[in-house]
């Protein structure tokens, strides 16, 4: 008899089991929550796929813009270089002509 619980202990355990059973959700509620979670995951996967495609498109556009800027930047550098070389050459020629006229004297 000593190994068996008392009636009070049995009543307390039954109350604990009832409390635990109330905390459990029903099968229908569980299935409904699973379906809602599946819908959310499906929507998230679709959104992520759309974002991935959008990022890929934007990266492609960005690489095209970078390539075009590289080409125009090179052309702008060459244009500036040629403009600088031509103006510096003309300045040097005019200085040499002035020096030559100064040394030779005016006729």
N, C-alpha and C positions, 0 to 999 in steps of 0.2 A: 503494500500500500504506500510505502514511503516514496517509491519511484514514480507514482502517478501524480499528476498535477491536481491541485485543489479546484473546486468549482469556481472560485474567484479568479484563479489563474486561467482557467478555460474561458471564462467570460471575457477577460481582458484580451486574450488571444483572438477570440471571435471578433471583438470590436476592432482590433488591429487589422484583421483580415478584411472586414467590411470597409474600413478606411482605405486600405490598399486597393480593393476592388472598385471603389468609387473613383479613384485616381486613374484607373485604366480606361482607355478609350474603347469605344465599340468598334466592331469590325467595319461597319458602314462608314464611320467617321474616318477610320484609318485608310480605307480605300479612297474615300473622297480627298483626303489630304495627299495621298500618293498621286492621284490624278492631277491635282492642282500643282504639285511639285513638278510633275512631268511636263505640264503645260508651260510652267515658268522656265524650265530648262530648255524646252523647245524654242520658246521665244528668245531666250538668251543666246542659244546657239545660232538662231537666224540673225539676230542683231550682230553677233560677233562675226559671222560670215560677211554680212553687209559692211561692217567696219573694216574687215580685212581687205575686201575688194576696194573700198574707198581709199584706204591707205596705199594699196598697190597702185591705183590710178594716180593718186597725188604724187607718189614717188616717181612714177614714170614721167609725169608732167614736169616735176622738178628737175629730173635729170636732163630732159630735153631743154629746159630753160638754161640750165648750167652750161650745157654744151653750146647753145647758141650764144650765150654771153662770152664763153671762151673764144669763140670765133670772132665776135665783134670786138672783143677787147684786144685781140691780136691785131685786127685791122686798125683800130684806133691807135694803138701803139705805133704801128708802122706809119700811119698818116702823120702822127706827131713827130716821129723821127725824121721822116722825109721833109716835113715842113721846117724842122729845126736845122737840118743839114743844108737845105737850099738857102734859107735865110742867112745862116752862118757863112756859107760860101760866098754869097753876094756881098755880105759885109766885108769879108776878107779881101775880095777882089777890089771893092771900092777903096779900102784902106791902102792896098798895094798901089792902086792907080794914083791915089793922092800922094803917097810917099814918092813914087816915081816922078810925078809932076813937080813935087817940091824939090827933089834932088836935081832933076834935069833943068828945072826953071821953066817959067812960062815963056812961050815964044813971042 
